Amino acid sequence: MRKIGVGLLGFGTVGSGVVKILLENRQLIESRLGASLALKWIALRDLEKDRGVAVDASLVTTDPKMVVNDPEVDIVVELIGGYDPAKTFILKAIENGKHVVTANKALLAAHGDEIFSAASRKGVEIGFEASVGGGIPLIRSIKEGLVANSIQGLYGILNGTANYILTKMTDQGEAFSDVLKEAQKLGYAEADPTFDIEGIDAAHKLTILLSIAYGIPIDFEAVYTEGISKVTPLDIKFMKEFGYRIKLLAISKDDGEAIEARVHPTLIPADAMLASVNEAYNALYIQGDAVGNVMLYGPGAGMMPTGSAVVSDLVDVARNILRGAVGRVPSMGYQPDEVKARRIKSIDELETEYYFRFSAEDKPGVLSKISGILGRHQISIKSVHQKGRDLVGAVPIVMITHEAKEAAVKEALSEIDQLDIAKDKTVLIRIEDWG
């Protein structure tokens, strides 16, 4: 049986999962592949740390160059994370004619075009299924399963940490800071959770999906990004009264002229399929012109789910090596000469419904003043609740609007927030109402 050499850069949580799967499911993989995935090297920093997986000491090195330069290594798996030295090692592996598998969404979102171009010139494969959605086959589904579809919309819960926090806040009424601490203790959130809670991680993943779905160059800076750190239990309580749940959604829509690309807290109907995706799970709701609506759901991170996605890429690349069919499926789903820039809409162009919470003085005429300003900016009110006085004497006025333009909304809220009756800055949360 032919052996295909595999070298691992990084032996953390995901790397341990990859090795565990390669060892424990060896016979299953060989029966499906028709070849052996032979682990040649594991490059790591700490030789003493226990990964929970027993490996032959002769496979372990602290020198990543041993992995990328060994002629017996056919596929390099990069699981270091971050930008550098991961990028340097990937480009060196490509230069040496090696195929690459990576779970590094941040690197691909920032430098993907450079990496994919280098791989195309050298005639090697880049596998990156694990970079978006952990164990859920999102990338392969769009590139291959939905290849006949024009993708009209993507709605993704792509960050398990944020989804866990919002689930606990919604179901238990806890404050953001308390749930974040709990998530950190359980290992769902990093010591520095910025990428997760501020929407950056989800934006990295959406950037990759945009390129695959629409055949456009990778452009992370074009994705509007807003996190969940300002979501409060008070707003969640009011949202539930209106029949919504809140999710950090990665959203894209294609109207034929331009593409929406945004990540932000979003209200969705409580009976929508995505509303039932809770805890640390991920999901992607896809609208295709031929297939209709499809939702993919599952664990979006973790040792074994993400390891499963990495090994699936290893097998996919290995099959192409065995058949001499490198490049059979383009890395980003489109032929390189068909990848073309398209206009990404600014957030000010967005037209959607909105949730507002005003904090105003408790006196006559307040509601009419607010409604008058909204009306002058062509913002129509769908529903309004005026709540009782809170501890500081301000009254929460909660509104759901009909569809309005973001630019007009910003102008109206700026004007309202400057009124002498306004006690705090208005809370704005966008709504995607499929109902």
Protein Blocks (a to p, Z undefined) as FASTA:
>chain_A
ZZdddddehjafklmmmmmmmmmmmmmmmmmnopacddfbdcdfblmbcghiacdfklpc
fbfklmmmmmklmbdcdfkgpjblklmmmmmmmmnopacddfblklmmmmmmmmmmmmmm
nopacdfklmgopjacfklmmmmmmmmpccfbdcddfbfklmmmmmmmmmnopafklmmm
mmmmnopacfblmlmmnommmmmmmmmmmmmmnopacdfklpccddfklpcfklmmmmmm
nopacddddddddehjaccdddddddddfkbmklmpgcjbdcdddddfklopadddddfb
djklmmmmmmmmmmmmmmmmmnopghkagfklpafklgccdddddfklpccddddddddd
ddehklmmmmmmmmmnopacfbdcdddddfkopacdddddddddfklmmmmmmmmmmpmk
bgbdcdddddddfZZ
